[in-house]
Amino acid sequence: MPVRAPVTPPASAPSAARLGSRARVPLRARVGARIRGHRVSAVAPRAALDLDALDLGQTLGAIKRKETMLNLPPGKVGLFGARETFEYLADPNAFIEKRVRKYGPVFKTGFFFKPAVVFGSREAVEAFREFESGLPADAALPETFRELHTAYGALRQSGAEHEATRANFGKVLGRAALEKYAPILARQTRDFVLGEVLPGDCGNSGGFLTEQQKRSLEREGKIAIGKDGAVTTLASGDDVAGASKNPKLQPGYDLRQFCLRSLFELFLGIVPPEGLMNEMYAYNEGLLALGKLSPEFAEGEKALKTLREYVEKHYRTIRAQGKLEDERFFFLEQYSLARDERGDLFSDERVATTAILMIWGAYIEAAANMGHVLWTLMRHPEALAETRRETRGAFTSADLKSADPNAFELSRVFTKLRYCEAVVKETLRVVPQTAGGLRVNPTTRKFLEYDVPAGYVLTADPRVAFLDPTNFPRPETFAPERFLDASDPRRTKREEIEETGNDGGGVLGSRSRDPDAYFPGGVGQHKCPGISLSTLMTQIFLVYVTGAFDGWAPDETGEGSFDPEYVQIPIVIIDDKYRLELERNWQYE
């Protein structure tokens, strides 16, 4: 993760009196007062663990793996890779940042109890591309992930099987598909932002809780559970005293639920019952379980079975009713024609499983992106002001209220929202969501000047590339202008500021268009196919949130905090309890 600026937290939670006294202070000014005088960086400060002190495990591991005579990259694996794995799981981005600082952009470590070489220098990525398509992927993944991701998952596949799977992705994630999705996403986002966030129906959830947690919190009077199972957090006396009439939003929870609904509708043509959709959380927990004997894995298996049965029944029903050509079912129609590497049509089970895997891969990525964009823009008022100027100049309040398909036609979104796109891309750089793909090296090979033994995992990690100042000068600085065209006046303005020396050094010499330097979804055959969809969803979300609201600030009442904590695996996303307070634009009062 990029270098973290020292943002000083408040000495104590704000009192009700203090909150009441500042009720009329604009939220934007409130945030500005908190960060003024500090050097603002991309991400919140977070201490990294330091478990590198002992070398005995590394020495024994090198002997065990018969690599003492080889020229491996710097770094430590340990005996079984356990120490490195657990430190990585605790905070993946801090783990990578720490090792880049210590060892440089190519180093060895342990990933999921396997020895690994992690790299992100432009030269290493370029060299990796020459042979990565021939590397097996399946053995690099944890056992529980391999099992629940199923044999249909692209992350497990190689060769002709993988090529056929990727070819079908293009039909549902390419430009033609995005053109069909854009007006649907506009309507979904309108209903969420104007229909839920604006009236104040968000920001009061207890987050995703187990049934046992729900019963316990209900007994303590901290939550209320409705007849439909919906959970509402009950405010304490202090919370009520300092309450604001401004709408609230929990980026981690509310955006995740929104994206889950959106992706189910986008890919299935319907929104299933909430209980069924929430099975996706149990499925995700199972993928990341520590072993197949764990209760999380068992629950993940049951969740996958439940989801697959529902989707398969739905698919067979609309096919039998002759509705596949209905625009709502575009995704399923495309997969009804999908063929594998042998030329055989996908089975109903494979179509259903593919839909589940696509929803799983997309919803949390899009939700994380939206939440991180809110956070980066909140901490960078000039970027927020420019984003607001662009979105309000391109889309009127009438466009937002109607979600007019013509207004949200894909080419118009791409043309009119250049700065929004740059904000999304720069946010993906400074708050990277995940690692690159994991591939197994089958035979000992030379990689740059190093020896890489057979059995090592190789991964081109975007977080390493994003920290490299030769790729992105001043990598700790949030600068969307890196991603604007050279002719864009906003980039030109940034260049003029840098030439005067008032900006402390240039950032525009970035290799933002170099695929060996900027690859947020990974490199090569196993790179994420859904980055374009996630970016489109986030751009449309920005149109609505900056149209309906003038700004937002952390809600520090109760247990609230200025900076969020994060869920780290599998995607870095703001945790459920973090809450924002939003300031309505006068047109939406």
C-alpha distance (Angstrom), angle and dihedral (degrees) to the residues before:
residue distance angle dihedral
M1 . . .
P2 3.82 . .
V3 3.80 122.1 .
R4 3.78 109.6 -70.7
A5 3.79 120.6 -130.9
P6 3.80 117.1 -134.4
V7 3.80 101.1 -105.0
T8 3.80 107.1 -178.6
P9 3.84 113.2 -135.5
P10 3.80 120.5 -143.0
A11 3.78 116.3 -87.5
S12 3.78 90.2 -123.1
A13 3.78 140.2 -2.9
P14 3.82 111.8 -75.6
S15 3.78 114.4 -98.3
A16 3.79 124.4 -124.1
A17 3.81 89.9 -108.1
R18 3.78 92.3 54.1
L19 3.79 91.2 47.8
G20 3.78 91.4 49.1
S21 3.80 92.7 49.4
R22 3.78 92.2 55.7
A23 3.80 97.2 41.5
R24 3.81 91.8 113.7
V25 3.79 95.4 45.6
P26 3.83 109.3 106.3
L27 3.78 112.4 -109.2
R28 3.80 91.2 -125.8
A29 3.82 90.6 57.7
R30 3.78 90.3 47.5
V31 3.79 92.0 55.9
G32 3.79 91.6 43.0
A33 3.79 91.0 54.3
R34 3.78 90.3 53.6
I35 3.79 96.0 51.5
R36 3.82 99.7 32.9
G37 3.77 111.5 114.2
H38 3.79 93.2 22.8
R39 3.77 127.0 97.3
V40 3.80 101.6 -112.2
S41 3.78 117.0 -139.7
A42 3.76 133.8 -179.0
V43 3.75 102.8 -97.1
A44 3.78 140.3 30.4
P45 3.80 119.3 -94.7
R46 3.76 114.7 -97.7
A47 3.78 128.5 170.5
A48 3.79 116.6 -118.7
L49 3.77 122.6 -142.1
D50 3.80 117.6 -110.9
L51 3.78 110.7 -147.6
D52 3.81 99.4 143.6
A53 3.78 97.1 97.4
L54 3.83 99.8 98.9
D55 3.81 121.9 68.0
L56 3.82 102.0 -177.7
G57 3.78 94.5 91.5
Q58 3.79 91.3 49.4
T59 3.81 91.9 50.4
L60 3.81 93.2 49.0
G61 3.79 91.2 44.2
A62 3.81 92.8 52.1
I63 3.82 89.9 51.5
K64 3.82 92.3 46.3
R65 3.81 91.9 50.4
K66 3.83 92.0 44.3
E67 3.79 93.2 -125.8
T68 3.79 101.7 124.0
M69 3.81 92.2 108.1
L70 3.80 95.5 45.3
N71 3.79 127.3 95.0
L72 3.79 100.8 -123.5
P73 3.81 125.5 171.7
P74 3.83 116.8 -89.9
G75 3.78 118.2 -87.4
K76 3.79 140.4 74.5
V77 3.78 133.2 -84.5
G78 3.79 100.3 170.7
L79 3.78 124.9 -152.1
F80 3.81 98.7 -56.2
G81 3.81 101.6 0.2
A82 3.82 90.8 -110.4
R83 3.80 97.7 126.3
E84 3.80 92.5 49.5
T85 3.80 93.0 44.0
F86 3.80 94.9 52.9
E87 3.79 92.4 45.7
Y88 3.80 89.5 50.2
L89 3.80 92.1 50.2
A90 3.82 90.6 50.6
D91 3.83 93.2 59.1
P92 3.82 116.6 -11.4
N93 3.80 97.7 -173.5
A94 3.80 94.7 47.2
F95 3.81 88.7 46.6
I96 3.81 91.5 56.2
E97 3.80 93.9 42.8
K98 3.79 92.1 51.7
R99 3.80 93.2 51.7
V100 3.78 94.6 44.5
R101 3.80 88.4 55.1
K102 3.79 91.7 47.7
Y103 3.81 103.5 37.7
G104 3.80 107.7 15.1
P105 3.83 130.5 -119.8
V106 3.84 95.4 -41.0
F107 3.80 119.7 52.5
K108 3.80 143.3 142.6
T109 3.80 124.3 -118.8
G110 3.79 141.8 140.6
F111 3.83 121.2 -82.3
F112 3.79 117.5 -173.6
F113 3.82 91.2 -18.5
K114 3.80 92.6 -52.0
P115 3.83 127.5 109.1
A116 3.79 110.4 -108.2
V117 3.78 143.6 -178.3
V118 3.80 111.9 -142.7
F119 3.79 120.4 -166.4
G120 3.77 142.5 164.3
S121 3.80 108.9 165.8
R122 3.78 113.7 125.3
E123 3.82 91.6 -118.2
A124 3.81 92.4 51.4
V125 3.80 93.9 47.6
E126 3.80 90.7 48.6
A127 3.83 90.9 50.6
F128 3.82 91.3 46.4
R129 3.80 92.7 55.0
E130 3.79 90.0 62.1
F131 3.80 93.9 67.6
E132 3.81 108.7 11.4
S133 3.82 95.8 99.3
G134 3.81 89.7 66.0
L135 3.81 95.4 52.7
P136 3.81 120.4 103.4
A137 3.81 115.1 -120.1
D138 3.79 106.7 -171.8
A139 3.81 99.3 73.6
A140 3.81 92.5 53.6
L141 3.80 92.8 65.1
P142 3.81 125.7 85.4
E143 3.82 114.1 -98.3
T144 3.80 94.9 -114.0
F145 3.80 91.4 49.7
R146 3.80 92.5 49.8
E147 3.78 91.5 51.2
L148 3.80 98.8 47.8
H149 3.79 96.3 35.9
T150 3.82 84.1 61.8
A151 3.78 128.8 -149.3
Y152 3.82 87.8 -77.2
G153 3.80 93.0 65.5
A154 3.80 115.6 105.6
L155 3.80 92.1 -140.6
R156 3.81 88.6 67.1
Q157 3.78 97.2 45.9
S158 3.79 136.1 89.4
G159 3.79 138.2 175.7
A160 3.81 122.7 7.0
E161 3.80 93.0 -11.7
H162 3.78 90.9 57.3
E163 3.82 93.2 44.2
A164 3.81 90.6 55.8
T165 3.80 91.9 48.8
R166 3.81 92.0 49.7
A167 3.80 91.8 47.7
N168 3.80 89.4 60.1
F169 3.82 91.1 50.3
G170 3.78 89.5 65.2
K171 3.81 91.4 62.2
V172 3.81 93.4 58.2
L173 3.81 102.3 28.9
G174 3.80 103.3 34.5
R175 3.80 129.5 98.6
A176 3.83 95.0 -82.4
A177 3.81 90.9 52.4
L178 3.81 93.2 47.8
E179 3.81 89.0 53.8
K180 3.81 88.5 59.8
Y181 3.79 93.4 43.7
A182 3.83 98.9 48.8
P183 3.85 98.5 76.9
I184 3.82 90.9 42.5
L185 3.80 90.5 51.7
A186 3.82 90.3 48.7
R187 3.80 91.5 53.8
Q188 3.83 92.0 45.7
T189 3.81 92.3 48.5
R190 3.82 92.1 47.5
D191 3.79 90.6 52.6
F192 3.81 90.8 49.1
V193 3.81 101.5 42.6
L194 3.81 99.9 33.8
G195 3.79 96.9 28.6
E196 3.82 101.7 40.4
V197 3.81 113.3 12.4
L198 3.82 98.1 39.6
P199 3.85 96.5 51.4
G200 3.81 90.1 48.9
D201 3.81 99.3 -105.8
C202 3.82 93.9 131.6
G203 3.78 134.7 63.5
N204 3.81 96.0 52.1
S205 3.79 101.5 89.1
G206 3.76 125.9 117.3
G207 3.78 87.8 -139.2
F208 3.78 124.2 -121.6
L209 3.81 108.7 -28.0
T210 3.78 134.8 179.3
E211 3.81 117.1 -118.1
Q212 3.81 90.1 -106.3
Q213 3.81 91.5 52.0
K214 3.80 90.4 49.0
R215 3.82 92.9 53.0
S216 3.79 91.9 47.6
L217 3.82 95.2 48.5
E218 3.80 91.7 44.5
R219 3.82 90.5 54.5
E220 3.81 89.2 50.3
G221 3.81 90.4 52.7
K222 3.80 92.9 -119.0
I223 3.81 97.6 117.8
A224 3.80 139.2 24.5
I225 3.81 121.8 -143.4
G226 3.79 117.3 -150.3
K227 3.80 126.6 -146.6
D228 3.79 89.0 -99.1
G229 3.81 90.9 53.9
A230 3.82 94.1 -105.7
V231 3.81 113.5 150.5
T232 3.82 122.8 -140.1
T233 3.79 124.3 -174.2
L234 3.81 112.8 -128.3
A235 3.80 113.2 -136.8
S236 3.78 119.6 -124.1
G237 3.81 122.3 -130.6
D238 3.81 90.8 -97.2
D239 3.79 90.9 50.5
V240 3.80 92.3 51.3
A241 3.81 92.5 48.0
G242 3.80 91.1 53.7
A243 3.78 96.4 35.7
S244 3.78 120.9 138.0
K245 3.78 128.8 -150.7
N246 3.78 90.2 -135.8
P247 3.81 116.8 109.2
K248 3.81 117.6 -100.0
L249 3.77 132.5 -143.6
Q250 3.79 132.2 -168.7
P251 3.82 100.1 -154.3
G252 3.78 94.1 -164.7
Y253 3.79 97.6 49.9
D254 3.81 106.3 23.6
L255 3.81 95.8 45.6
R256 3.78 92.0 44.8
Q257 3.81 91.4 53.3
F258 3.80 90.7 45.4
C259 3.80 93.3 51.0
L260 3.79 91.7 45.2
R261 3.81 90.7 55.2
S262 3.79 91.6 43.5
L263 3.79 95.3 51.4
F264 3.79 93.9 45.7
E265 3.80 89.2 53.3
L266 3.79 93.5 42.6
F267 3.82 94.1 51.8
L268 3.82 101.8 30.1
G269 3.80 101.4 29.0
I270 3.82 91.7 -125.9
V271 3.80 139.5 68.0
P272 3.84 109.0 -122.7
P273 3.83 123.0 -146.8
E274 3.80 112.6 -70.4
G275 3.79 92.5 -115.2
L276 3.78 90.7 57.2
M277 3.80 92.7 47.5
N278 3.79 90.8 49.7
E279 3.80 89.2 61.1
M280 3.80 83.2 80.2
Y281 3.82 88.5 73.7
A282 3.81 92.8 55.1
Y283 3.80 88.5 46.7
N284 3.79 90.4 52.8
E285 3.81 92.0 49.2
G286 3.80 89.5 51.8
L287 3.79 92.5 52.3
L288 3.79 89.5 56.9
A289 3.81 98.4 39.8
L290 3.81 116.4 131.9
G291 3.81 92.8 -124.1
K292 3.78 145.2 -5.2
L293 3.81 90.8 -104.1
S294 3.80 92.9 59.3
P295 3.84 120.7 106.4
E296 3.81 89.2 -124.8
F297 3.79 90.6 61.4
A298 3.80 91.9 48.6
E299 3.81 90.6 50.6
G300 3.80 89.6 47.2
E301 3.81 90.8 54.1
K302 3.80 91.0 51.0
A303 3.80 91.5 47.1
L304 3.80 92.5 51.3
K305 3.83 90.6 49.6
T306 3.81 91.5 49.6
L307 3.80 93.6 47.5
R308 3.79 93.8 45.2
E309 3.80 93.5 49.7
Y310 3.81 91.1 50.3
V311 3.80 95.7 47.6
E312 3.80 94.2 42.9
K313 3.82 91.7 51.1
H314 3.81 90.5 47.5
Y315 3.80 91.7 49.2
R316 3.80 93.6 49.2
T317 3.80 91.3 47.2
I318 3.81 97.1 53.7
R319 3.81 90.5 42.8
A320 3.81 91.2 52.3
Q321 3.81 89.6 48.2
G322 3.81 91.2 52.5
K323 3.82 92.7 -119.0
L324 3.80 100.6 126.3
E325 3.81 91.1 102.6
D326 3.81 90.7 58.1
E327 3.83 107.5 111.0
R328 3.80 90.1 -124.8
F329 3.80 89.3 67.3
F330 3.81 97.8 46.4
F331 3.82 93.0 126.8
L332 3.81 94.2 50.6
E333 3.79 92.1 44.8
Q334 3.80 90.3 55.5
Y335 3.79 91.7 50.2
S336 3.79 92.2 46.9
L337 3.82 83.9 67.8
A338 3.81 96.8 40.7
R339 3.80 118.5 122.9
D340 3.79 132.3 -162.0
E341 3.82 128.9 -133.1
R342 3.83 90.7 -78.3
G343 3.80 92.7 52.4
D344 3.81 94.1 -107.6
L345 3.80 120.8 138.9
F346 3.79 115.6 -108.1
S347 3.80 113.7 -97.0
D348 3.81 118.9 -117.7
E349 3.81 88.4 -107.4
R350 3.80 91.4 53.7
V351 3.81 92.7 48.4
A352 3.82 90.3 51.1
T353 3.80 93.3 45.2
T354 3.80 91.7 47.8
A355 3.81 91.0 52.7
I356 3.82 90.4 51.9
L357 3.80 92.7 48.5
M358 3.80 91.5 48.3
I359 3.81 92.9 50.5
W360 3.82 90.4 46.2
G361 3.80 92.0 50.2
A362 3.79 95.3 46.3
Y363 3.79 110.5 37.9
I364 3.78 100.5 60.7
E365 3.81 92.3 40.6
A366 3.81 91.6 54.2
A367 3.82 93.1 43.7
A368 3.80 91.9 49.9
N369 3.79 90.6 49.0
M370 3.81 92.6 51.5
G371 3.79 93.2 48.2
H372 3.79 93.8 47.0
V373 3.81 91.2 49.1
L374 3.80 90.4 54.0
W375 3.80 89.0 51.1
T376 3.81 97.5 46.6
L377 3.81 92.9 46.3
M378 3.81 91.7 47.4
R379 3.80 89.3 55.8
H380 3.81 93.8 44.7
P381 3.83 107.4 51.7
E382 3.82 95.2 179.9
A383 3.80 90.9 55.9
L384 3.82 90.3 47.2
A385 3.81 90.8 50.2
E386 3.81 91.4 51.0
T387 3.80 91.5 46.8
R388 3.80 89.8 51.2
R389 3.81 92.0 48.7
E390 3.79 90.8 51.9
T391 3.81 97.9 45.7
R392 3.81 95.2 44.0
G393 3.78 91.0 46.0
A394 3.81 91.5 53.1
F395 3.83 101.1 38.2
T396 3.81 127.4 39.1
S397 3.78 124.7 -149.0
A398 3.82 86.5 -105.8
D399 3.82 89.3 57.0
L400 3.79 90.3 51.7
K401 3.79 95.2 46.9
S402 3.80 93.6 47.8
A403 3.82 98.4 35.6
D404 3.80 83.8 -144.6
P405 3.84 107.8 -156.5
N406 3.81 90.0 -142.1
A407 3.80 91.5 54.7
F408 3.80 91.1 50.1
E409 3.79 96.7 43.5
L410 3.81 107.5 145.2
S411 3.80 98.7 -117.4
R412 3.82 89.3 51.0
V413 3.80 91.7 51.4
F414 3.80 91.2 49.7
T415 3.81 93.1 45.8
K416 3.80 99.9 42.7
L417 3.81 100.0 39.2
R418 3.80 103.5 55.7
Y419 3.77 94.2 132.4
C420 3.81 92.1 46.1
E421 3.78 88.9 53.6
A422 3.81 89.6 50.0
V423 3.81 90.2 50.5
V424 3.81 90.9 52.3
K425 3.80 92.2 48.6
E426 3.79 94.7 46.3
T427 3.81 90.0 47.8
L428 3.80 89.6 53.4
R429 3.80 87.1 53.0
V430 3.81 99.3 48.1
V431 3.81 95.6 36.6
P432 3.82 101.6 34.3
Q433 3.77 112.6 -166.3
T434 3.77 103.4 -153.3
A435 3.79 149.4 -14.9
G436 3.78 127.9 -83.7
G437 3.80 122.3 -95.8
L438 3.80 119.2 -66.0
R439 3.82 117.5 -125.8
V440 3.81 129.9 177.7
N441 3.79 120.5 -126.1
P442 3.86 104.2 -136.1
T443 3.82 98.9 -167.4
T444 3.80 135.4 24.6
R445 3.80 108.1 -88.3
K446 3.76 142.8 170.5
F447 3.79 112.4 -107.5
L448 3.78 112.4 -176.2
E449 3.82 102.4 -46.9
Y450 3.81 93.6 -29.1
D451 3.80 136.1 92.7
V452 3.82 114.7 -127.9
P453 3.83 113.1 -164.4
A454 3.79 123.5 -139.5
G455 3.79 111.9 -89.1
Y456 3.80 95.9 34.4
V457 3.79 117.5 128.1
L458 3.80 114.6 -123.9
T459 3.78 119.5 -155.1
A460 3.80 131.4 174.1
D461 3.79 98.8 -147.8
P462 3.82 117.7 -157.8
R463 3.79 90.8 -156.2
V464 3.80 89.7 65.6
A465 3.80 92.6 49.8
F466 3.80 91.9 47.4
L467 3.81 91.6 55.5
D468 3.81 93.2 51.2
P469 3.85 110.2 104.6
T470 3.80 90.0 -156.6
N471 3.83 86.2 64.1
F472 3.79 97.8 35.1
P473 3.81 116.9 15.8
R474 3.80 111.3 -139.6
P475 3.81 90.7 11.0
E476 3.82 92.4 -171.3
T477 3.83 90.6 63.4
F478 3.80 120.3 94.5
A479 3.82 105.2 -135.6
P480 3.83 118.2 156.7
E481 3.83 88.2 -177.3
R482 3.83 87.0 79.5
F483 3.81 87.4 77.0
L484 3.81 99.9 44.7
D485 3.80 123.4 102.1
A486 3.80 115.4 -95.6
S487 3.82 89.8 -113.6
D488 3.81 94.8 53.1
P489 3.84 108.6 114.0
R490 3.80 91.0 -139.0
R491 3.78 90.0 59.5
T492 3.79 90.1 44.8
K493 3.80 89.7 53.3
R494 3.80 90.2 51.9
E495 3.81 89.7 50.2
E496 3.81 90.6 52.8
I497 3.81 91.2 51.3
E498 3.78 91.5 49.9
E499 3.80 92.6 48.0
T500 3.79 90.1 57.3
G501 3.79 90.0 55.3
N502 3.80 93.4 -122.5
D503 3.78 93.9 119.6
G504 3.77 99.8 58.3
G505 3.80 97.0 -115.0
G506 3.80 136.8 -23.7
V507 3.80 127.5 -68.6
L508 3.80 98.4 174.5
G509 3.80 95.4 84.2
S510 3.80 86.4 81.8
R511 3.80 122.9 138.2
S512 3.78 89.9 -133.2
R513 3.81 93.4 146.7
D514 3.80 95.5 44.5
P515 3.84 109.1 102.9
D516 3.81 89.1 -154.0
A517 3.82 90.1 58.9
Y518 3.81 104.6 32.8
F519 3.80 113.7 43.0
P520 3.84 110.0 136.2
G521 3.80 91.6 168.0
G522 3.79 96.7 47.4
V523 3.80 134.4 -101.4
G524 3.77 135.5 -70.2
Q525 3.79 129.7 -17.6
H526 3.80 95.8 -5.4
K527 3.79 100.3 44.6
C528 3.80 115.8 131.9
P529 3.83 110.0 -85.5
G530 3.81 94.3 -161.1
I531 3.82 102.8 63.9
S532 3.82 92.1 104.5
L533 3.81 92.2 51.8
S534 3.81 92.2 47.6
T535 3.82 90.5 49.0
L536 3.81 91.9 49.9
M537 3.81 91.7 49.4
T538 3.80 90.6 50.3
Q539 3.81 93.9 47.3
I540 3.80 91.5 53.0
F541 3.80 90.0 45.9
L542 3.81 89.1 53.5
V543 3.81 90.4 52.0
Y544 3.80 90.4 57.1
V545 3.79 100.6 37.9
T546 3.83 94.0 47.9
G547 3.81 90.9 42.6
A548 3.80 96.6 51.3
F549 3.81 96.9 35.7
D550 3.79 133.6 45.3
G551 3.78 93.5 -154.9
W552 3.78 146.8 -37.2
A553 3.77 139.7 -134.2
P554 3.80 137.5 -170.8
D555 3.79 114.4 -80.2
E556 3.81 101.6 -130.4
T557 3.80 97.4 178.1
G558 3.78 117.2 120.6
E559 3.80 108.7 -8.8
G560 3.81 93.1 -13.4
S561 3.81 122.0 133.6
F562 3.79 137.1 -160.5
D563 3.82 94.2 -124.3
P564 3.80 125.5 38.1
E565 3.75 131.2 -121.4
Y566 3.79 118.0 -133.5
V567 3.76 141.5 -130.6
Q568 3.81 101.0 -134.3
I569 3.81 108.1 -165.4
P570 3.03 135.1 92.8
I571 3.82 91.7 -9.6
V572 3.80 125.6 10.8
I573 3.80 103.0 -116.6
I574 3.81 134.9 158.9
D575 3.79 109.9 -94.6
D576 3.79 122.7 -109.4
K577 3.80 100.0 -105.2
Y578 3.82 97.8 58.0
R579 3.79 111.1 104.4
L580 3.80 136.6 -168.6
E581 3.79 129.8 -156.8
L582 3.82 114.3 -143.1
E583 3.80 129.2 -152.4
R584 3.81 113.8 -139.2
N585 3.77 120.4 -130.2
W586 3.82 111.4 -120.9
Q587 3.82 91.5 -111.8
Y588 3.81 89.2 64.1
E589 3.81 99.8 43.2
